[in-house]
């Protein structure tokens, strides 16, 4: 009955070898919900499978009768919910009692040179099962599952044969019955072990590194052993983004954080600021954090153009030295932007530069000056109605002249213009965050009753999950 639990685990990924940047806690509430969903799924699937043939021989005093029951399909199944518990420091303990099902198929017998056959109905009552599964991680960071114990029992079997010379065998059903009961009982634990091996193969073939887009990849191997307590399962993941082009390590490391287990929620997920900052560094090291602004990008209706004449209102010597020329601005990050998570708020620090150039009629770029911009902003975020919502505030912004090919000039007018542009950008961001950003929906489940909490060094999401019934038949 392990399948009724592992369905939930497959939908998801202390003895950690390194500080994990992402942590996931599955609570007992989540385990029991997974058990409930898995039980219904298994009951549906049982009606779609054909059981292995059952064959053997029985001595009926006048000789051995060799028999085969083939094409055994389940017609009805009474599947009680199993009892599933965390097996401390080991994995999972699953037990079930009172499983019964009705099946039908074809029978064939051979007694000497006499061959016969027909159909049969079979009812199996009070199957009991106990299974112990060990959860570990391999060297590449995959989660793997191993069966370390199994015990099965079958209460009773009722058989009815039809067709052929079945009437002759009816007096001997009691001999067939005991033999078939033992065969079924002996087959249960090997079937469970096979199911666990198939699950293990699935887990071992899951990717632990993904290309997020054409710039970034994400590494999410387990960072150490799963931590199994009496009431939850904790998994730690590397959670680091890389530039696909450079694959450079960032000049910072993940810091340890403690994700609190919230028993009232099915799942707790914690992400260190390291994960977000590694994505920022990945973009930076790939040379992606830059933009070239020209006059065509100035919104219509703004009485300003990116040329030396308009800029002359801010820098008087510019139109005198380079009259009537168009300009462009190369805006780029001097360092990777860094996020910092604090209780209730996220801060972002940006160090950027703006390199201004005039464009000669022949297309030659003439460097004019370079400005440094230092900006800090803060965000307050929450999750509501399936959306990420919040607000942004610009806490500080400063402008300084880094270099100039046109001599000194006052930067106060440029700083005023820049602050105006930043305020407009802030208003736009707040409009988007106020409406909310719809959270992506997973294939089989959706998050419900979700709470987001900012803490020192990490952000935590506590949530229940709900299966999407329209996708239930897609489980494999």
C-alpha positions in Angstrom: 0.0 0.0 0.0 3.0 2.3 -0.2 1.6 3.7 -3.5 -1.1 5.5 -1.5 1.6 7.6 0.1 4.3 8.0 -2.5 1.9 9.6 -4.9 2.1 12.7 -2.7 5.9 12.5 -2.4 6.3 12.4 -6.2 4.3 15.6 -6.5 6.5 17.6 -4.4 11.5 16.7 -3.8 19.8 17.6 11.0 22.2 15.6 8.8 22.7 18.0 5.9 26.2 18.1 4.5 26.0 21.8 3.6 23.7 24.7 4.4 20.7 24.1 2.2 19.4 27.2 0.5 15.9 25.7 0.1 14.1 23.6 2.8 10.9 21.7 2.5 8.9 20.2 5.4 6.1 17.7 4.9 4.0 17.5 8.1 1.8 14.7 9.3 -1.2 16.7 8.1 0.3 16.7 4.5 1.2 13.0 4.8 -2.4 12.1 5.8 -3.8 14.1 3.0 -1.4 12.4 0.6 -2.5 9.1 1.9 -6.2 10.0 1.3 -5.5 11.1 -2.2 -3.3 8.1 -2.9 -5.9 5.6 -1.7 -8.5 6.9 -4.1 -6.0 6.9 -6.9 -4.9 3.3 -6.2 -8.5 2.1 -6.0 -9.1 3.6 -9.5 -5.9 2.1 -10.9 -6.6 -1.4 -9.4 -9.6 -1.7 -11.7 -7.5 -1.1 -14.7 -4.8 -3.7 -14.2 -4.5 -7.4 -14.9 -2.8 -9.4 -12.2 -0.1 -11.9 -12.9 -1.1 -15.5 -13.7 -1.4 -17.9 -10.8 -0.3 -21.4 -11.5 0.7 -24.5 -9.7 -0.4 -28.1 -9.1 -2.7 -29.8 -6.6 -2.9 -33.5 -5.7 -6.5 -34.7 -5.7 -5.8 -38.3 -4.7 -6.1 -39.6 -8.3 -3.0 -37.6 -9.4 -1.7 -34.1 -9.8 -3.8 -31.5 -11.5 -1.8 -28.6 -13.0 -3.8 -25.4 -13.1 -3.4 -21.8 -14.3 -5.5 -18.8 -13.5 -4.9 -16.2 -16.1 -6.3 -12.8 -17.2 -7.1 -12.0 -13.5 -8.8 -8.6 -13.4 -10.2 -6.8 -10.4 -13.9 -6.1 -10.7 -14.6 -4.6 -7.3 -12.3 -3.4 -4.5 -12.9 -2.5 -0.9 -9.8 -0.5 0.0 -9.7 0.9 3.5 -7.5 3.9 4.1 -4.1 2.7 5.2 -2.3 3.8 8.4 0.7 5.8 7.4 3.3 7.2 9.8 6.7 8.7 9.8 9.2 6.1 10.9 11.6 8.2 12.9 15.1 8.5 11.4 14.2 5.8 8.8 11.4 6.7 6.5 7.7 5.6 6.3 5.7 2.9 8.0 2.5 1.8 6.1 0.0 -0.7 7.3 -3.4 -1.8 6.0 -6.0 -4.3 7.2 -9.3 -5.4 5.8 -8.5 -5.0 2.1 -10.8 -7.2 0.0 -11.5 -7.5 -3.7 -13.4 -9.5 -6.2 -11.7 -10.7 -9.4 -12.5 -12.8 -12.5 -10.5 -14.5 -15.2 -9.9 -17.7 -17.1 -8.9 -21.1 -15.7 -7.1 -23.9 -17.5 -6.1 -27.4 -16.1 -4.0 -30.2 -17.3 -4.5 -33.7 -15.9 -2.3 -36.1 -17.8 -3.3 -35.7 -21.4 -6.6 -34.1 -20.5 -6.8 -30.3 -20.9 -9.8 -28.2 -19.9 -10.6 -24.6 -19.2 -13.3 -22.1 -18.5 -13.8 -18.9 -16.4 -13.8 -18.2 -12.7 -14.8 -15.7 -10.1 -12.7 -15.1 -7.0 -13.2 -13.1 -3.8 -10.2 -12.4 -1.6 -11.0 -11.2 2.0 -9.1 -9.4 4.8 -5.7 -8.8 3.2 -3.3 -7.4 5.7 0.0 -5.6 4.9 2.8 -3.9 6.8 5.6 -2.2 4.9 8.7 -0.2 6.0 10.4 2.1 3.6 13.8 3.7 4.1 14.4 7.2 2.6 17.9 8.3 1.8 19.9 10.4 -0.8 22.4 9.3 -3.3 25.8 10.9 -4.2 24.1 13.0 -6.9 21.4 14.4 -4.6 18.5 12.2 -5.6 16.0 11.0 -3.0 15.7 7.2 -3.1 13.4 4.7 -1.4 14.3 1.2 -0.3 12.0 -1.5 1.1 13.5 -2.7 4.4 10.6 -4.8 5.7 7.2 -6.3 4.6 4.7 -8.7 6.0 1.4 -9.8 4.4 -1.5 -12.0 5.2 -4.7 -13.2 3.4 -7.8 -14.0 5.4 -9.8 -16.1 3.0 -10.4 -16.9 -0.7 -13.6 -18.0 -2.3 -13.5 -19.6 -5.8 -16.1 -20.5 -8.3 -15.3 -22.2 -11.6 -17.5 -22.1 -14.7 -17.4 -23.9 -18.1 -15.5 -27.0 -19.2 -15.6 -29.8 -16.7 -15.6 -27.5 -13.8 -18.4 -29.5 -12.1 -15.8 -32.3 -11.7 -13.4 -30.0 -9.9 -16.0 -28.5 -7.5 -15.4 -31.2 -4.8 -11.7 -30.4 -4.9 -12.0 -26.6 -4.6 -10.8 -26.7 -1.0 -7.5 -28.1 -2.2 -7.2 -25.4 -4.9 -8.2 -22.7 -2.4 -5.5 -23.3 0.1 -2.8 -23.5 -2.6 -4.1 -20.3 -4.3 -4.4 -18.5 -1.0 -0.7 -19.2 -0.2 0.3 -18.1 -3.8 -1.5 -14.8 -3.4 0.0 -14.2 0.1 3.5 -15.0 -1.2 3.1 -12.6 -4.1 2.0 -9.5 -2.1 5.4 -8.5 -0.6 7.4 -9.0 -3.8 4.8 -6.9 -5.6 5.2 -4.2 -2.9 9.0 -4.3 -3.3 8.7 -4.1 -7.1 6.4 -1.0 -6.7 9.0 0.6 -4.4 11.8 -0.2 -6.9 9.8 1.4 -9.6 9.3 4.5 -7.4 13.0 4.5 -6.7 13.8 4.3 -10.4 11.5 7.3 -11.0 13.2 9.3 -8.2 16.7 8.5 -9.4 15.9 9.6 -13.0 14.4 12.9 -11.9 16.5 15.9 -12.9 18.3 17.7 -10.1 19.5 20.5 -12.5 17.3 22.5 -14.9 17.7 25.1 -17.5 15.3 27.8 -16.3 15.7 29.9 -19.5 18.5 30.6 -22.0 20.6 32.4 -19.3 20.1 30.5 -16.0 20.2 26.9 -14.8 19.0 25.8 -11.3 20.7 23.1 -9.2 18.4 21.5 -6.7 20.0 18.2 -5.5 19.4 17.2 -1.9 22.1 18.7 0.3 22.1 15.8 2.7 20.1 13.0 4.3 16.4 13.4 4.7 15.5 14.2 8.3 12.6 12.1 9.5 11.0 12.9 12.8 7.9 11.6 14.5 5.6 14.2 12.9 7.4 15.5 9.8 9.9 14.9 7.0 12.5 17.6 6.3 14.4 17.9 3.0 17.2 20.3 2.3 18.1 21.3 -1.3 21.1 23.2 -2.8 18.9 25.7 -4.5 21.5 27.6 -6.5 21.2 29.4 -9.8 24.1 29.5 -12.3 24.8 31.3 -15.5 24.7 28.7 -18.3 27.5 30.6 -20.0 30.0 31.0 -17.2 28.8 28.7 -14.4 30.7 30.9 -12.0 30.2 30.5 -8.2 29.0 33.7 -6.5 31.3 35.4 -4.0 28.9 34.5 -1.2 27.7 31.3 0.4 24.3 30.2 1.8 23.8 30.9 5.5 22.2 28.5 7.9 18.5 29.2 8.7 15.9 27.3 10.7 12.6 26.8 9.0 9.9 26.3 11.6 7.6 23.4 11.2 4.0 24.5 11.2 1.9 21.4 12.1 -1.3 23.3 11.1 -0.1 23.3 7.4 0.7 20.4 5.1 3.8 22.0 3.7 6.4 24.5 4.8 8.9 25.8 2.2 11.8 28.1 3.1 14.1 29.8 0.6 17.3 31.6 1.6 18.2 35.0 0.2 21.2 33.1 -1.3 18.9 31.5 -3.9 17.6 34.8 -5.1 21.0 36.4 -5.0 22.6 33.5 -6.9 20.1 34.2 -9.7 21.0 37.8 -9.7 24.7 36.9 -9.8 24.0 34.5 -12.7 22.5 37.2 -14.8 25.3 39.6 -13.8 28.2 37.2 -14.6 26.5 36.4 -17.9 26.6 40.1 -18.8 22.8 40.3 -19.0 22.2 43.2 -16.6 22.5 46.1 -19.1 20.3 48.0 -21.4 21.0 50.5 -24.2 18.6 53.4 -24.1 18.1 55.6 -27.2 15.7 58.4 -28.2 13.2 56.0 -29.7 12.6 54.5 -26.3 11.4 57.8 -24.8 7.6 57.6 -24.3 5.6 59.8 -26.6 4.3 63.0 -24.9 7.4 63.6 -22.8 8.9 67.0 -23.7 12.4 65.6 -23.7 14.6 63.9 -26.3 17.8 62.0 -25.9 20.0 64.4 -27.8 22.6 67.0 -26.9 20.2 69.9 -27.4 17.7 68.6 -24.8 20.5 67.5 -22.5 21.9 71.1 -22.8 19.2 72.2 -20.3 20.9 70.0 -17.7 24.5 70.1 -18.9 25.1 73.6 -20.5 28.5 72.8 -22.2 27.2 69.7 -24.0 25.4 71.3 -27.0 28.3 73.7 -27.4 30.8 70.9 -27.7 28.6 68.5 -29.7 25.8 70.4 -31.3 22.7 68.7 -32.7 23.8 65.1 -32.1 21.6 62.2 -30.9 22.7 60.4 -27.8 22.3 57.0 -26.1 22.7 55.8 -22.5 24.3 52.5 -21.7 22.9 51.4 -18.3 24.6 48.5 -16.6 25.1 46.9 -13.2 28.5 47.6 -11.6 27.8 44.7 -9.2 25.2 42.0 -8.9 22.1 43.4 -7.2 21.6 41.9 -3.8 18.5 41.0 -1.9 18.3 40.9 1.9 15.4 39.2 3.7 14.5 40.8 7.1 11.4 40.3 9.3 8.4 41.6 7.3 10.4 43.2 4.5 12.8 42.5 1.6 15.4 45.0 0.7 17.2 45.3 -2.7 20.5 47.1 -3.2 21.5 48.1 -6.8 24.8 49.6 -7.9 24.6 50.7 -11.5 26.3 53.0 -13.9 25.1 55.1 -16.9 27.6 55.7 -19.7 26.4 58.5 -22.0 27.6 58.8 -25.6 27.0 61.2 -28.5 26.4 59.7 -31.9 28.3 61.3 -34.8 26.6 61.4 -38.2 28.8 58.5 -39.4 27.6 56.4 -36.4 30.8 56.8 -34.3 30.1 56.7 -30.5 31.7 59.5 -28.6 31.9 58.9 -24.8 30.7 61.9 -22.8 30.5 61.0 -19.2 29.7 58.2 -16.7 27.4 58.4 -13.7 27.1 56.0 -10.8 23.7 55.3 -9.3 23.3 53.7 -5.9 19.7 52.7 -5.1 18.1 50.8 -2.2 14.4 49.8 -2.2 12.2 47.8 0.1 9.3 45.4 -0.6 6.5 44.2 1.6 5.0 41.0 0.2 2.1 38.7 1.0 0.1 36.0 -0.7 -3.7 36.3 -1.0 -6.3 34.9 -3.3 -3.7 32.8 -5.1 -1.7 35.9 -5.9 1.6 37.4 -4.9 0.8 40.9 -3.7 2.7 43.8 -2.0 4.2 47.2 -2.3 7.5 48.8 -3.1 9.3 51.9 -1.6 12.5 53.5 -2.8 14.4 54.1 0.4 17.5 55.9 -1.0 19.0 56.9 -4.3 22.2 58.8 -5.0 23.9 60.0 -8.1 27.6 60.7 -8.5 29.9 61.6 -11.4 32.3 58.8 -12.0 34.1 60.3 -15.0 33.6 63.0 -17.6 35.1 63.6 -21.0 33.4 67.0 -21.2 34.7 68.5 -18.0 32.9 69.0 -14.6 29.3 69.8 -14.4 26.6 70.0 -11.7 24.7 66.7 -11.4 21.8 68.1 -9.3 19.5 68.6 -12.3 20.3 65.1 -13.5 19.6 63.7 -10.0 16.2 65.4 -9.9 15.3 64.0 -13.4 16.5 60.5 -12.3 14.4 60.6 -9.1 11.4 61.6 -11.1 11.9 58.7 -13.4 12.4 56.3 -10.4 9.2 57.6 -8.8 7.2 56.9 -12.0 8.7 53.4 -12.1 7.8 52.8 -8.5 4.2 53.8 -9.2 4.1 51.3 -12.0 5.5 48.5 -9.9 3.1 49.3 -7.1 0.2 49.2 -9.5 1.3 45.7 -10.6 1.9 44.4 -7.0 -1.4 46.0 -5.9 -3.3 43.9 -8.4 -1.3 40.9 -7.6 0.7 38.4 -9.7 -1.0 35.1 -10.2 1.0 32.3 -8.8 1.9 29.5 -11.2 -0.3 26.4 -11.0 1.3 23.0 -10.6 0.1 20.2 -12.8 -1.6 18.1 -10.1 -2.1 20.3 -7.1 -2.7 23.9 -6.1 -1.7 25.7 -3.0 -4.5 26.8 -0.6 -4.6 28.7 2.7 -1.1 30.0 1.9 0.8 32.3 4.1 4.1 34.1 3.3 6.4 35.2 6.0 9.7 37.2 5.7 12.4 36.4 8.3 16.0 37.2 8.8 17.9 35.6 5.8 15.0 33.7 4.4 11.4 33.7 3.2 8.9 31.0 4.3 5.7 29.8 2.7 3.3 27.7 4.8 0.5 26.1 2.8 -2.1 23.4 2.4 -2.5 21.7 -0.9 -5.5 20.6 -2.9 -5.6 18.1 -5.7 -7.0 19.1 -9.1 -9.6 16.5 -9.9 -9.4 17.2 -13.6 -5.8 16.0 -13.6 -6.3 12.9 -11.4 -6.4 10.4 -14.3 -3.0 11.7 -15.5 -1.1 10.3 -12.5 1.4 7.7 -13.6 
